[in-house]
Structures are given as structure tokens and as C-alpha cells.
């Protein structure tokens, strides 16, 4: 599974993307796995209300299933202008 990180999420983790293998069934389980890895992930995912997630380029919720998902993107909410 490909993970993409944008804006301050990328800055806190220190990577724009990575490929991982996971047993997580939902986005929330994936986030829990990532937070347990290292402090930089814990810092990036400390406040999920400040994050959005997209699964295969479709906005999703953190309780969304990961079955068949190839790409997960994490980013802060966007403001229009």
C-alpha cells in the first residue's frame, strides 16, 4: 500500500510517501500502527480532527475499510480562495 503525506504531515514525518505492508482493516487501525512506529508518526497523527484522508483519491473517513485500497493520502483540511 502506498502512503502519501502532504503539507505539515509530510514535514512532521519527514517523507512525502512510503510503501508499507499492513494488517490494518480500517484507516483508524492504520493510523494506530503508524503512531506506534516512531514519535514522528505519533506527532503527525496526534490530532485526527486536524487531518483528512483520501483512499485511492476519494475523500474518506477514518473508519473507512482498507480492503482493496492501493493508496492512502493524509493531509490537513484545505481552505478555498
C-alpha positions, 0 to 999 in steps of 0.5 A: 500500500502506498502512503502519501503525506502532504503539507505539515504531515509530510514535514512532521514525518519527514517523507512525502510517501512510503510503501508499507505492508499492513494488517490494518482493516480500517484507516483508524487501525492504520493510523494506530500502527503508524503512531506506534512506529516512531514519535514522528508518526505519533506527532503527525497523527496526534490530532485526527480532527486536524487531518483528512484522508483520501483512499485511492483519491476519494475523500474518506473517513477514518473508519473507512475499510482498507480492503482493496485500497492501493493508496492512502493520502493524509493531509490537513483540511484545505481552505478555498480562495 
